[in-house]
Amino acid sequence: MFVGKADMQSKLDNAMQDVNDKYLLLEQQEKNALRTVMIEERSRYCLFVSCLKPFVVNGILDKSGLRGKDVDG
């Protein structure tokens, strides 16, 4: 009966190692997925800002009275 107990302990150890390996793999996949999502979100934000920038600059020039004037002097 002692051999059966050792065999069960070995199976338990192997199962625990398998669970730990799968957990680490899942954690790495989650990090990669989050990184991909954050890069995509940043890309969309940068595109939005680049599209909005001309309107903001024109609004600032209009309010400051510099539109149509020579800014250098």
CHARMM-style PDB file with segment names, atoms N, HN, CA, C and O in Angstrom:
ATOM      1  N   MET     1       0.825  -1.195   0.000  1.00  0.00      PROA
ATOM      2  CA  MET     1       0.000   0.000   0.000  1.00  0.00      PROA
ATOM      3  C   MET     1       0.868   1.258   0.000  1.00  0.00      PROA
ATOM      4  O   MET     1       0.420   2.311  -0.452  1.00  0.00      PROA
ATOM      5  N   PHE     2       2.078   1.167   0.490  1.00  0.00      PROA
ATOM      6  HN  PHE     2       2.442   0.311   0.857  1.00  0.00      PROA
ATOM      7  CA  PHE     2       2.991   2.305   0.521  1.00  0.00      PROA
ATOM      8  C   PHE     2       3.350   2.747  -0.889  1.00  0.00      PROA
ATOM      9  O   PHE     2       3.508   3.942  -1.138  1.00  0.00      PROA
ATOM     10  N   VAL     3       3.479   1.801  -1.816  1.00  0.00      PROA
ATOM     11  HN  VAL     3       3.350   0.830  -1.613  1.00  0.00      PROA
ATOM     12  CA  VAL     3       3.809   2.126  -3.203  1.00  0.00      PROA
ATOM     13  C   VAL     3       2.673   2.921  -3.822  1.00  0.00      PROA
ATOM     14  O   VAL     3       2.933   3.855  -4.581  1.00  0.00      PROA
ATOM     15  N   GLY     4       1.439   2.590  -3.529  1.00  0.00      PROA
ATOM     16  HN  GLY     4       1.229   1.832  -2.912  1.00  0.00      PROA
ATOM     17  CA  GLY     4       0.284   3.318  -4.049  1.00  0.00      PROA
ATOM     18  C   GLY     4       0.256   4.756  -3.574  1.00  0.00      PROA
ATOM     19  O   GLY     4      -0.100   5.662  -4.327  1.00  0.00      PROA
ATOM     20  N   LYS     5       0.632   4.961  -2.323  1.00  0.00      PROA
ATOM     21  HN  LYS     5       0.922   4.225  -1.712  1.00  0.00      PROA
ATOM     22  CA  LYS     5       0.656   6.314  -1.764  1.00  0.00      PROA
ATOM     23  C   LYS     5       1.737   7.145  -2.451  1.00  0.00      PROA
ATOM     24  O   LYS     5       1.513   8.312  -2.770  1.00  0.00      PROA
ATOM     25  N   ALA     6       2.886   6.559  -2.675  1.00  0.00      PROA
ATOM     26  HN  ALA     6       3.068   5.610  -2.416  1.00  0.00      PROA
ATOM     27  CA  ALA     6       3.978   7.261  -3.361  1.00  0.00      PROA
ATOM     28  C   ALA     6       3.590   7.567  -4.799  1.00  0.00      PROA
ATOM     29  O   ALA     6       3.926   8.628  -5.325  1.00  0.00      PROA
ATOM     30  N   ASP     7       2.885   6.640  -5.432  1.00  0.00      PROA
ATOM     31  HN  ASP     7       2.612   5.778  -5.005  1.00  0.00      PROA
ATOM     32  CA  ASP     7       2.424   6.836  -6.804  1.00  0.00      PROA
ATOM     33  C   ASP     7       1.413   7.981  -6.870  1.00  0.00      PROA
ATOM     34  O   ASP     7       1.458   8.812  -7.777  1.00  0.00      PROA
ATOM     35  N   MET     8       0.513   8.011  -5.908  1.00  0.00      PROA
ATOM     36  HN  MET     8       0.476   7.336  -5.172  1.00  0.00      PROA
ATOM     37  CA  MET     8      -0.474   9.103  -5.868  1.00  0.00      PROA
ATOM     38  C   MET     8       0.202  10.450  -5.616  1.00  0.00      PROA
ATOM     39  O   MET     8      -0.183  11.461  -6.203  1.00  0.00      PROA
ATOM     40  N   GLN     9       1.210  10.461  -4.740  1.00  0.00      PROA
ATOM     41  HN  GLN     9       1.522   9.640  -4.263  1.00  0.00      PROA
ATOM     42  CA  GLN     9       1.937  11.705  -4.466  1.00  0.00      PROA
ATOM     43  C   GLN     9       2.647  12.185  -5.725  1.00  0.00      PROA
ATOM     44  O   GLN     9       2.680  13.382  -6.009  1.00  0.00      PROA
ATOM     45  N   SER    10       3.209  11.255  -6.469  1.00  0.00      PROA
ATOM     46  HN  SER    10       3.182  10.283  -6.238  1.00  0.00      PROA
ATOM     47  CA  SER    10       3.888  11.596  -7.715  1.00  0.00      PROA
ATOM     48  C   SER    10       2.897  12.170  -8.727  1.00  0.00      PROA
ATOM     49  O   SER    10       3.191  13.161  -9.396  1.00  0.00      PROA
ATOM     50  N   LYS    11       1.723  11.546  -8.836  1.00  0.00      PROA
ATOM     51  HN  LYS    11       1.484  10.741  -8.292  1.00  0.00      PROA
ATOM     52  CA  LYS    11       0.681  12.056  -9.743  1.00  0.00      PROA
ATOM     53  C   LYS    11       0.209  13.439  -9.315  1.00  0.00      PROA
ATOM     54  O   LYS    11      -0.016  14.315 -10.150  1.00  0.00      PROA
ATOM     55  N   LEU    12       0.063  13.625  -8.012  1.00  0.00      PROA
ATOM     56  HN  LEU    12       0.246  12.913  -7.334  1.00  0.00      PROA
ATOM     57  CA  LEU    12      -0.346  14.927  -7.487  1.00  0.00      PROA
ATOM     58  C   LEU    12       0.704  15.991  -7.788  1.00  0.00      PROA
ATOM     59  O   LEU    12       0.367  17.103  -8.194  1.00  0.00      PROA
ATOM     60  N   ASP    13       1.967  15.652  -7.592  1.00  0.00      PROA
ATOM     61  HN  ASP    13       2.241  14.748  -7.262  1.00  0.00      PROA
ATOM     62  CA  ASP    13       3.053  16.589  -7.883  1.00  0.00      PROA
ATOM     63  C   ASP    13       3.076  16.959  -9.369  1.00  0.00      PROA
ATOM     64  O   ASP    13       3.254  18.123  -9.727  1.00  0.00      PROA
ATOM     65  N   ASN    14       2.895  15.961 -10.218  1.00  0.00      PROA
ATOM     66  HN  ASN    14       2.750  15.015  -9.927  1.00  0.00      PROA
ATOM     67  CA  ASN    14       2.867  16.221 -11.658  1.00  0.00      PROA
ATOM     68  C   ASN    14       1.679  17.099 -12.043  1.00  0.00      PROA
ATOM     69  O   ASN    14       1.806  18.005 -12.866  1.00  0.00      PROA
ATOM     70  N   ALA    15       0.531  16.822 -11.445  1.00  0.00      PROA
ATOM     71  HN  ALA    15       0.427  16.086 -10.777  1.00  0.00      PROA
ATOM     72  CA  ALA    15      -0.663  17.621 -11.738  1.00  0.00      PROA
ATOM     73  C   ALA    15      -0.472  19.066 -11.270  1.00  0.00      PROA
ATOM     74  O   ALA    15      -0.860  20.007 -11.962  1.00  0.00      PROA
ATOM     75  N   MET    16       0.128  19.230 -10.091  1.00  0.00      PROA
ATOM     76  HN  MET    16       0.443  18.466  -9.529  1.00  0.00      PROA
ATOM     77  CA  MET    16       0.369  20.580  -9.579  1.00  0.00      PROA
ATOM     78  C   MET    16       1.356  21.329 -10.467  1.00  0.00      PROA
ATOM     79  O   MET    16       1.185  22.523 -10.712  1.00  0.00      PROA
ATOM     80  N   GLN    17       2.370  20.648 -10.943  1.00  0.00      PROA
ATOM     81  HN  GLN    17       2.509  19.678 -10.744  1.00  0.00      PROA
ATOM     82  CA  GLN    17       3.334  21.275 -11.836  1.00  0.00      PROA
ATOM     83  C   GLN    17       2.654  21.675 -13.143  1.00  0.00      PROA
ATOM     84  O   GLN    17       2.921  22.747 -13.685  1.00  0.00      PROA
ATOM     85  N   ASP    18       1.780  20.814 -13.643  1.00  0.00      PROA
ATOM     86  HN  ASP    18       1.563  19.942 -13.202  1.00  0.00      PROA
ATOM     87  CA  ASP    18       1.042  21.108 -14.872  1.00  0.00      PROA
ATOM     88  C   ASP    18       0.146  22.335 -14.686  1.00  0.00      PROA
ATOM     89  O   ASP    18       0.073  23.194 -15.565  1.00  0.00      PROA
ATOM     90  N   VAL    19      -0.533  22.413 -13.543  1.00  0.00      PROA
ATOM     91  HN  VAL    19      -0.473  21.715 -12.829  1.00  0.00      PROA
ATOM     92  CA  VAL    19      -1.390  23.569 -13.253  1.00  0.00      PROA
ATOM     93  C   VAL    19      -0.554  24.841 -13.166  1.00  0.00      PROA
ATOM     94  O   VAL    19      -0.943  25.882 -13.696  1.00  0.00      PROA
ATOM     95  N   ASN    20       0.582  24.757 -12.506  1.00  0.00      PROA
ATOM     96  HN  ASN    20       0.899  23.912 -12.076  1.00  0.00      PROA
ATOM     97  CA  ASN    20       1.455  25.932 -12.390  1.00  0.00      PROA
ATOM     98  C   ASN    20       1.974  26.373 -13.752  1.00  0.00      PROA
ATOM     99  O   ASN    20       2.024  27.568 -14.041  1.00  0.00      PROA
ATOM    100  N   ASP    21       2.361  25.410 -14.595  1.00  0.00      PROA
ATOM    101  HN  ASP    21       2.320  24.438 -14.360  1.00  0.00      PROA
ATOM    102  CA  ASP    21       2.840  25.747 -15.937  1.00  0.00      PROA
ATOM    103  C   ASP    21       1.749  26.417 -16.759  1.00  0.00      PROA
ATOM    104  O   ASP    21       2.000  27.407 -17.446  1.00  0.00      PROA
ATOM    105  N   LYS    22       0.543  25.876 -16.687  1.00  0.00      PROA
ATOM    106  HN  LYS    22       0.339  25.071 -16.129  1.00  0.00      PROA
ATOM    107  CA  LYS    22      -0.573  26.458 -17.439  1.00  0.00      PROA
ATOM    108  C   LYS    22      -0.938  27.840 -16.909  1.00  0.00      PROA
ATOM    109  O   LYS    22      -1.312  28.723 -17.681  1.00  0.00      PROA
ATOM    110  N   TYR    23      -0.832  28.030 -15.603  1.00  0.00      PROA
ATOM    111  HN  TYR    23      -0.528  27.313 -14.976  1.00  0.00      PROA
ATOM    112  CA  TYR    23      -1.102  29.341 -15.017  1.00  0.00      PROA
ATOM    113  C   TYR    23      -0.096  30.373 -15.521  1.00  0.00      PROA
ATOM    114  O   TYR    23      -0.470  31.491 -15.876  1.00  0.00      PROA
ATOM    115  N   LEU    24       1.169  29.998 -15.549  1.00  0.00      PROA
ATOM    116  HN  LEU    24       1.473  29.090 -15.260  1.00  0.00      PROA
ATOM    117  CA  LEU    24       2.198  30.914 -16.039  1.00  0.00      PROA
ATOM    118  C   LEU    24       1.987  31.237 -17.514  1.00  0.00      PROA
ATOM    119  O   LEU    24       2.169  32.380 -17.934  1.00  0.00      PROA
ATOM    120  N   LEU    25       1.606  30.238 -18.296  1.00  0.00      PROA
ATOM    121  HN  LEU    25       1.458  29.310 -17.955  1.00  0.00      PROA
ATOM    122  CA  LEU    25       1.320  30.457 -19.708  1.00  0.00      PROA
ATOM    123  C   LEU    25       0.129  31.401 -19.875  1.00  0.00      PROA
ATOM    124  O   LEU    25       0.166  32.319 -20.694  1.00  0.00      PROA
ATOM    125  N   LEU    26      -0.915  31.171 -19.103  1.00  0.00      PROA
ATOM    126  HN  LEU    26      -0.946  30.425 -18.438  1.00  0.00      PROA
ATOM    127  CA  LEU    26      -2.097  32.040 -19.163  1.00  0.00      PROA
ATOM    128  C   LEU    26      -1.742  33.467 -18.757  1.00  0.00      PROA
ATOM    129  O   LEU    26      -2.204  34.425 -19.377  1.00  0.00      PROA
ATOM    130  N   GLU    27      -0.927  33.606 -17.722  1.00  0.00      PROA
ATOM    131  HN  GLU    27      -0.552  32.828 -17.219  1.00  0.00      PROA
ATOM    132  CA  GLU    27      -0.502  34.934 -17.275  1.00  0.00      PROA
ATOM    133  C   GLU    27       0.275  35.664 -18.377  1.00  0.00      PROA
ATOM    134  O   GLU    27       0.073  36.857 -18.600  1.00  0.00      PROA
ATOM    135  N   GLN    28       1.157  34.943 -19.059  1.00  0.00      PROA
ATOM    136  HN  GLN    28       1.322  33.973 -18.878  1.00  0.00      PROA
ATOM    137  CA  GLN    28       1.934  35.544 -20.141  1.00  0.00      PROA
ATOM    138  C   GLN    28       1.034  35.939 -21.312  1.00  0.00      PROA
ATOM    139  O   GLN    28       1.212  37.001 -21.908  1.00  0.00      PROA
ATOM    140  N   GLN    29       0.069  35.080 -21.636  1.00  0.00      PROA
ATOM    141  HN  GLN    29      -0.075  34.217 -21.152  1.00  0.00      PROA
ATOM    142  CA  GLN    29      -0.871  35.388 -22.718  1.00  0.00      PROA
ATOM    143  C   GLN    29      -1.717  36.606 -22.362  1.00  0.00      PROA
ATOM    144  O   GLN    29      -2.013  37.436 -23.222  1.00  0.00      PROA
ATOM    145  N   GLU    30      -2.104  36.710 -21.100  1.00  0.00      PROA
ATOM    146  HN  GLU    30      -1.864  36.035 -20.401  1.00  0.00      PROA
ATOM    147  CA  GLU    30      -2.886  37.866 -20.644  1.00  0.00      PROA
ATOM    148  C   GLU    30      -2.066  39.153 -20.771  1.00  0.00      PROA
ATOM    149  O   GLU    30      -2.590  40.178 -21.207  1.00  0.00      PROA
ATOM    150  N   LYS    31      -0.796  39.107 -20.396  1.00  0.00      PROA
ATOM    151  HN  LYS    31      -0.371  38.275 -20.041  1.00  0.00      PROA
ATOM    152  CA  LYS    31       0.072  40.277 -20.527  1.00  0.00      PROA
ATOM    153  C   LYS    31       0.226  40.688 -21.988  1.00  0.00      PROA
ATOM    154  O   LYS    31       0.175  41.873 -22.318  1.00  0.00      PROA
ATOM    155  N   ASN    32       0.414  39.705 -22.854  1.00  0.00      PROA
ATOM    156  HN  ASN    32       0.455  38.742 -22.586  1.00  0.00      PROA
ATOM    157  CA  ASN    32       0.561  40.002 -24.280  1.00  0.00      PROA
ATOM    158  C   ASN    32      -0.717  40.590 -24.863  1.00  0.00      PROA
ATOM    159  O   ASN    32      -0.666  41.523 -25.664  1.00  0.00      PROA
ATOM    160  N   ALA    33      -1.861  40.047 -24.462  1.00  0.00      PROA
ATOM    161  HN  ALA    33      -1.902  39.290 -23.811  1.00  0.00      PROA
ATOM    162  CA  ALA    33      -3.136  40.566 -24.956  1.00  0.00      PROA
ATOM    163  C   ALA    33      -3.356  41.997 -24.468  1.00  0.00      PROA
ATOM    164  O   ALA    33      -3.809  42.851 -25.230  1.00  0.00      PROA
ATOM    165  N   LEU    34      -3.042  42.257 -23.220  1.00  0.00      PROA
ATOM    166  HN  LEU    34      -2.673  41.563 -22.600  1.00  0.00      PROA
ATOM    167  CA  LEU    34      -3.192  43.599 -22.677  1.00  0.00      PROA
ATOM    168  C   LEU    34      -2.255  44.578 -23.373  1.00  0.00      PROA
ATOM    169  O   LEU    34      -2.641  45.709 -23.668  1.00  0.00      PROA
ATOM    170  N   ARG    35      -1.033  44.147 -23.634  1.00  0.00      PROA
ATOM    171  HN  ARG    35      -0.720  43.228 -23.395  1.00  0.00      PROA
ATOM    172  CA  ARG    35      -0.068  44.988 -24.349  1.00  0.00      PROA
ATOM    173  C   ARG    35      -0.600  45.334 -25.741  1.00  0.00      PROA
ATOM    174  O   ARG    35      -0.502  46.481 -26.178  1.00  0.00      PROA
ATOM    175  N   THR    36      -1.160  44.346 -26.434  1.00  0.00      PROA
ATOM    176  HN  THR    36      -1.240  43.414 -26.080  1.00  0.00      PROA
ATOM    177  CA  THR    36      -1.720  44.569 -27.765  1.00  0.00      PROA
ATOM    178  C   THR    36      -2.882  45.553 -27.714  1.00  0.00      PROA
ATOM    179  O   THR    36      -2.977  46.447 -28.555  1.00  0.00      PROA
ATOM    180  N   VAL    37      -3.755  45.394 -26.742  1.00  0.00      PROA
ATOM    181  HN  VAL    37      -3.677  44.668 -26.059  1.00  0.00      PROA
ATOM    182  CA  VAL    37      -4.896  46.296 -26.599  1.00  0.00      PROA
ATOM    183  C   VAL    37      -4.431  47.716 -26.285  1.00  0.00      PROA
ATOM    184  O   VAL    37      -4.967  48.678 -26.835  1.00  0.00      PROA
ATOM    185  N   MET    38      -3.450  47.852 -25.415  1.00  0.00      PROA
ATOM    186  HN  MET    38      -3.015  47.070 -24.968  1.00  0.00      PROA
ATOM    187  CA  MET    38      -2.959  49.180 -25.055  1.00  0.00      PROA
ATOM    188  C   MET    38      -2.283  49.867 -26.245  1.00  0.00      PROA
ATOM    189  O   MET    38      -2.430  51.077 -26.424  1.00  0.00      PROA
ATOM    190  N   ILE    39      -1.549  49.113 -27.055  1.00  0.00      PROA
ATOM    191  HN  ILE    39      -1.430  48.131 -26.910  1.00  0.00      PROA
ATOM    192  CA  ILE    39      -0.924  49.687 -28.245  1.00  0.00      PROA
ATOM    193  C   ILE    39      -1.991  50.150 -29.229  1.00  0.00      PROA
ATOM    194  O   ILE    39      -1.868  51.225 -29.816  1.00  0.00      PROA
ATOM    195  N   GLU    40      -3.028  49.354 -29.413  1.00  0.00      PROA
ATOM    196  HN  GLU    40      -3.128  48.480 -28.937  1.00  0.00      PROA
ATOM    197  CA  GLU    40      -4.125  49.728 -30.311  1.00  0.00      PROA
ATOM    198  C   GLU    40      -4.841  50.982 -29.806  1.00  0.00      PROA
ATOM    199  O   GLU    40      -5.157  51.881 -30.585  1.00  0.00      PROA
ATOM    200  N   GLU    41      -5.094  51.034 -28.499  1.00  0.00      PROA
ATOM    201  HN  GLU    41      -4.838  50.303 -27.865  1.00  0.00      PROA
ATOM    202  CA  GLU    41      -5.762  52.197 -27.922  1.00  0.00      PROA
ATOM    203  C   GLU    41      -4.900  53.450 -28.079  1.00  0.00      PROA
ATOM    204  O   GLU    41      -5.412  54.522 -28.403  1.00  0.00      PROA
ATOM    205  N   ARG    42      -3.612  53.318 -27.853  1.00  0.00      PROA
ATOM    206  HN  ARG    42      -3.196  52.448 -27.590  1.00  0.00      PROA
ATOM    207  CA  ARG    42      -2.707  54.459 -28.014  1.00  0.00      PROA
ATOM    208  C   ARG    42      -2.686  54.920 -29.470  1.00  0.00      PROA
ATOM    209  O   ARG    42      -2.670  56.121 -29.740  1.00  0.00      PROA
ATOM    210  N   SER    43      -2.684  53.986 -30.395  1.00  0.00      PROA
ATOM    211  HN  SER    43      -2.697  53.010 -30.176  1.00  0.00      PROA
ATOM    212  CA  SER    43      -2.696  54.318 -31.817  1.00  0.00      PROA
ATOM    213  C   SER    43      -3.951  55.106 -32.180  1.00  0.00      PROA
ATOM    214  O   SER    43      -3.880  56.102 -32.901  1.00  0.00      PROA
ATOM    215  N   ARG    44      -5.087  54.663 -31.683  1.00  0.00      PROA
ATOM    216  HN  ARG    44      -5.145  53.854 -31.097  1.00  0.00      PROA
ATOM    217  CA  ARG    44      -6.348  55.386 -31.955  1.00  0.00      PROA
ATOM    218  C   ARG    44      -6.335  56.773 -31.349  1.00  0.00      PROA
ATOM    219  O   ARG    44      -6.793  57.729 -31.973  1.00  0.00      PROA
ATOM    220  N   TYR    45      -5.809  56.892 -30.129  1.00  0.00      PROA
ATOM    221  HN  TYR    45      -5.437  56.114 -29.622  1.00  0.00      PROA
ATOM    222  CA  TYR    45      -5.727  58.197 -29.477  1.00  0.00      PROA
ATOM    223  C   TYR    45      -4.813  59.135 -30.267  1.00  0.00      PROA
ATOM    224  O   TYR    45      -5.146  60.302 -30.471  1.00  0.00      PROA
ATOM    225  N   CYS    46      -3.673  58.630 -30.707  1.00  0.00      PROA
ATOM    226  HN  CYS    46      -3.402  57.681 -30.542  1.00  0.00      PROA
ATOM    227  CA  CYS    46      -2.748  59.459 -31.486  1.00  0.00      PROA
ATOM    228  C   CYS    46      -3.374  59.896 -32.806  1.00  0.00      PROA
ATOM    229  O   CYS    46      -3.179  61.034 -33.234  1.00  0.00      PROA
ATOM    230  N   LEU    47      -4.113  59.020 -33.445  1.00  0.00      PROA
ATOM    231  HN  LEU    47      -4.271  58.096 -33.097  1.00  0.00      PROA
ATOM    232  CA  LEU    47      -4.802  59.385 -34.683  1.00  0.00      PROA
ATOM    233  C   LEU    47      -5.840  60.470 -34.410  1.00  0.00      PROA
ATOM    234  O   LEU    47      -5.941  61.435 -35.167  1.00  0.00      PROA
ATOM    235  N   PHE    48      -6.605  60.319 -33.343  1.00  0.00      PROA
ATOM    236  HN  PHE    48      -6.523  59.535 -32.728  1.00  0.00      PROA
ATOM    237  CA  PHE    48      -7.604  61.317 -32.973  1.00  0.00      PROA
ATOM    238  C   PHE    48      -6.962  62.674 -32.721  1.00  0.00      PROA
ATOM    239  O   PHE    48      -7.446  63.698 -33.202  1.00  0.00      PROA
ATOM    240  N   VAL    49      -5.864  62.674 -31.961  1.00  0.00      PROA
ATOM    241  HN  VAL    49      -5.470  61.842 -31.571  1.00  0.00      PROA
ATOM    242  CA  VAL    49      -5.175  63.934 -31.647  1.00  0.00      PROA
ATOM    243  C   VAL    49      -4.603  64.557 -32.913  1.00  0.00      PROA
ATOM    244  O   VAL    49      -4.669  65.774 -33.081  1.00  0.00      PROA
ATOM    245  N   SER    50      -4.048  63.753 -33.800  1.00  0.00      PROA
ATOM    246  HN  SER    50      -3.994  62.763 -33.663  1.00  0.00      PROA
ATOM    247  CA  SER    50      -3.477  64.311 -35.025  1.00  0.00      PROA
ATOM    248  C   SER    50      -4.567  64.901 -35.923  1.00  0.00      PROA
ATOM    249  O   SER    50      -4.321  65.867 -36.645  1.00  0.00      PROA
ATOM    250  N   CYS    51      -5.758  64.328 -35.879  1.00  0.00      PROA
ATOM    251  HN  CYS    51      -5.958  63.543 -35.293  1.00  0.00      PROA
ATOM    252  CA  CYS    51      -6.873  64.898 -36.649  1.00  0.00      PROA
ATOM    253  C   CYS    51      -7.421  66.164 -35.986  1.00  0.00      PROA
ATOM    254  O   CYS    51      -7.879  67.078 -36.673  1.00  0.00      PROA
ATOM    255  N   LEU    52      -7.376  66.216 -34.675  1.00  0.00      PROA
ATOM    256  HN  LEU    52      -7.004  65.474 -34.117  1.00  0.00      PROA
ATOM    257  CA  LEU    52      -7.915  67.347 -33.932  1.00  0.00      PROA
ATOM    258  C   LEU    52      -6.959  68.536 -33.889  1.00  0.00      PROA
ATOM    259  O   LEU    52      -7.404  69.676 -33.759  1.00  0.00      PROA
ATOM    260  N   LYS    53      -5.679  68.294 -33.994  1.00  0.00      PROA
ATOM    261  HN  LYS    53      -5.318  67.367 -34.099  1.00  0.00      PROA
ATOM    262  CA  LYS    53      -4.657  69.324 -33.837  1.00  0.00      PROA
ATOM    263  C   LYS    53      -4.853  70.539 -34.743  1.00  0.00      PROA
ATOM    264  O   LYS    53      -4.746  71.663 -34.252  1.00  0.00      PROA
ATOM    265  N   PRO    54      -5.136  70.377 -36.049  1.00  0.00      PROA
ATOM    266  CA  PRO    54      -5.312  71.572 -36.893  1.00  0.00      PROA
ATOM    267  C   PRO    54      -6.444  72.483 -36.413  1.00  0.00      PROA
ATOM    268  O   PRO    54      -6.342  73.706 -36.503  1.00  0.00      PROA
ATOM    269  N   PHE    55      -7.519  71.882 -35.904  1.00  0.00      PROA
ATOM    270  HN  PHE    55      -7.602  70.888 -35.831  1.00  0.00      PROA
ATOM    271  CA  PHE    55      -8.636  72.684 -35.416  1.00  0.00      PROA
ATOM    272  C   PHE    55      -8.266  73.435 -34.151  1.00  0.00      PROA
ATOM    273  O   PHE    55      -8.664  74.585 -33.967  1.00  0.00      PROA
ATOM    274  N   VAL    56      -7.512  72.795 -33.286  1.00  0.00      PROA
ATOM    275  HN  VAL    56      -7.188  71.861 -33.435  1.00  0.00      PROA
ATOM    276  CA  VAL    56      -7.077  73.449 -32.045  1.00  0.00      PROA
ATOM    277  C   VAL    56      -6.115  74.588 -32.366  1.00  0.00      PROA
ATOM    278  O   VAL    56      -6.242  75.681 -31.814  1.00  0.00      PROA
ATOM    279  N   VAL    57      -5.161  74.340 -33.248  1.00  0.00      PROA
ATOM    280  HN  VAL    57      -5.058  73.452 -33.696  1.00  0.00      PROA
ATOM    281  CA  VAL    57      -4.186  75.378 -33.617  1.00  0.00      PROA
ATOM    282  C   VAL    57      -4.913  76.557 -34.262  1.00  0.00      PROA
ATOM    283  O   VAL    57      -4.630  77.708 -33.931  1.00  0.00      PROA
ATOM    284  N   ASN    58      -5.845  76.288 -35.178  1.00  0.00      PROA
ATOM    285  HN  ASN    58      -6.075  75.353 -35.447  1.00  0.00      PROA
ATOM    286  CA  ASN    58      -6.595  77.378 -35.809  1.00  0.00      PROA
ATOM    287  C   ASN    58      -7.419  78.145 -34.794  1.00  0.00      PROA
ATOM    288  O   ASN    58      -7.520  79.369 -34.880  1.00  0.00      PROA
ATOM    289  N   GLY    59      -8.003  77.454 -33.844  1.00  0.00      PROA
ATOM    290  HN  GLY    59      -7.921  76.459 -33.775  1.00  0.00      PROA
ATOM    291  CA  GLY    59      -8.769  78.131 -32.796  1.00  0.00      PROA
ATOM    292  C   GLY    59      -7.898  79.021 -31.945  1.00  0.00      PROA
ATOM    293  O   GLY    59      -8.309  80.121 -31.575  1.00  0.00      PROA
ATOM    294  N   ILE    60      -6.705  78.567 -31.630  1.00  0.00      PROA
ATOM    295  HN  ILE    60      -6.372  77.674 -31.930  1.00  0.00      PROA
ATOM    296  CA  ILE    60      -5.777  79.378 -30.833  1.00  0.00      PROA
ATOM    297  C   ILE    60      -5.338  80.603 -31.631  1.00  0.00      PROA
ATOM    298  O   ILE    60      -5.256  81.705 -31.089  1.00  0.00      PROA
ATOM    299  N   LEU    61      -5.058  80.410 -32.906  1.00  0.00      PROA
ATOM    300  HN  LEU    61      -5.125  79.515 -33.347  1.00  0.00      PROA
ATOM    301  CA  LEU    61      -4.655  81.547 -33.738  1.00  0.00      PROA
ATOM    302  C   LEU    61      -5.794  82.549 -33.874  1.00  0.00      PROA
ATOM    303  O   LEU    61      -5.562  83.758 -33.841  1.00  0.00      PROA
ATOM    304  N   ASP    62      -7.021  82.062 -34.026  1.00  0.00      PROA
ATOM    305  HN  ASP    62      -7.210  81.081 -34.053  1.00  0.00      PROA
ATOM    306  CA  ASP    62      -8.171  82.967 -34.127  1.00  0.00      PROA
ATOM    307  C   ASP    62      -8.344  83.786 -32.850  1.00  0.00      PROA
ATOM    308  O   ASP    62      -8.556  84.998 -32.907  1.00  0.00      PROA
ATOM    309  N   LYS    63      -8.255  83.129 -31.713  1.00  0.00      PROA
ATOM    310  HN  LYS    63      -8.083  82.145 -31.666  1.00  0.00      PROA
ATOM    311  CA  LYS    63      -8.461  83.819 -30.435  1.00  0.00      PROA
ATOM    312  C   LYS    63      -7.328  84.780 -30.104  1.00  0.00      PROA
ATOM    313  O   LYS    63      -7.548  85.798 -29.448  1.00  0.00      PROA
ATOM    314  N   SER    64      -6.123  84.464 -30.554  1.00  0.00      PROA
ATOM    315  HN  SER    64      -5.945  83.637 -31.087  1.00  0.00      PROA
ATOM    316  CA  SER    64      -4.990  85.325 -30.230  1.00  0.00      PROA
ATOM    317  C   SER    64      -4.865  86.490 -31.213  1.00  0.00      PROA
ATOM    318  O   SER    64      -4.070  87.404 -30.995  1.00  0.00      PROA
ATOM    319  N   GLY    65      -5.647  86.457 -32.291  1.00  0.00      PROA
ATOM    320  HN  GLY    65      -6.293  85.714 -32.467  1.00  0.00      PROA
ATOM    321  CA  GLY    65      -5.605  87.529 -33.267  1.00  0.00      PROA
ATOM    322  C   GLY    65      -4.423  87.433 -34.203  1.00  0.00      PROA
ATOM    323  O   GLY    65      -4.105  88.401 -34.894  1.00  0.00      PROA
ATOM    324  N   LEU    66      -3.763  86.288 -34.243  1.00  0.00      PROA
ATOM    325  HN  LEU    66      -4.022  85.501 -33.682  1.00  0.00      PROA
ATOM    326  CA  LEU    66      -2.592  86.132 -35.106  1.00  0.00      PROA
ATOM    327  C   LEU    66      -2.947  85.641 -36.490  1.00  0.00      PROA
ATOM    328  O   LEU    66      -2.090  85.641 -37.373  1.00  0.00      PROA
ATOM    329  N   ARG    67      -4.152  85.230 -36.706  1.00  0.00      PROA
ATOM    330  HN  ARG    67      -4.849  85.230 -35.988  1.00  0.00      PROA
ATOM    331  CA  ARG    67      -4.535  84.703 -38.016  1.00  0.00      PROA
ATOM    332  C   ARG    67      -4.453  85.818 -39.060  1.00  0.00      PROA
ATOM    333  O   ARG    67      -4.998  86.906 -38.877  1.00  0.00      PROA
ATOM    334  N   GLY    68      -3.773  85.523 -40.134  1.00  0.00      PROA
ATOM    335  HN  GLY    68      -3.330  84.639 -40.283  1.00  0.00      PROA
ATOM    336  CA  GLY    68      -3.660  86.475 -41.216  1.00  0.00      PROA
ATOM    337  C   GLY    68      -2.562  87.508 -41.025  1.00  0.00      PROA
ATOM    338  O   GLY    68      -2.302  88.311 -41.921  1.00  0.00      PROA
ATOM    339  N   LYS    69      -1.930  87.494 -39.891  1.00  0.00      PROA
ATOM    340  HN  LYS    69      -2.141  86.841 -39.163  1.00  0.00      PROA
ATOM    341  CA  LYS    69      -0.833  88.425 -39.639  1.00  0.00      PROA
ATOM    342  C   LYS    69       0.486  87.679 -39.722  1.00  0.00      PROA
ATOM    343  O   LYS    69       0.541  86.455 -39.602  1.00  0.00      PROA
ATOM    344  N   ASP    70       1.534  88.436 -39.927  1.00  0.00      PROA
ATOM    345  HN  ASP    70       1.489  89.430 -40.025  1.00  0.00      PROA
ATOM    346  CA  ASP    70       2.871  87.844 -39.964  1.00  0.00      PROA
ATOM    347  C   ASP    70       3.301  87.571 -38.534  1.00  0.00      PROA
ATOM    348  O   ASP    70       3.476  88.502 -37.749  1.00  0.00      PROA
ATOM    349  N   VAL    71       3.468  86.331 -38.198  1.00  0.00      PROA
ATOM    350  HN  VAL    71       3.325  85.574 -38.836  1.00  0.00      PROA
ATOM    351  CA  VAL    71       3.785  85.945 -36.814  1.00  0.00      PROA
ATOM    352  C   VAL    71       5.211  86.332 -36.461  1.00  0.00      PROA
ATOM    353  O   VAL    71       5.496  86.615 -35.297  1.00  0.00      PROA
ATOM    354  N   ASP    72       6.117  86.353 -37.438  1.00  0.00      PROA
ATOM    355  HN  ASP    72       5.885  86.123 -38.383  1.00  0.00      PROA
ATOM    356  CA  ASP    72       7.508  86.646 -37.132  1.00  0.00      PROA
ATOM    357  C   ASP    72       7.762  88.117 -36.778  1.00  0.00      PROA
ATOM    358  O   ASP    72       8.764  88.434 -36.138  1.00  0.00      PROA
ATOM    359  N   GLY    73       6.905  88.968 -37.170  1.00  0.00      PROA
ATOM    360  HN  GLY    73       6.091  88.710 -37.690  1.00  0.00      PROA
ATOM    361  CA  GLY    73       7.260  90.343 -36.846  1.00  0.00      PROA
ATOM    362  C   GLY    73       6.226  91.265 -37.244  1.00  0.00      PROA
ATOM    363  OT1 GLY    73       6.364  92.471 -37.044  1.00  0.00      PROA
TER     364      GLY     73
END
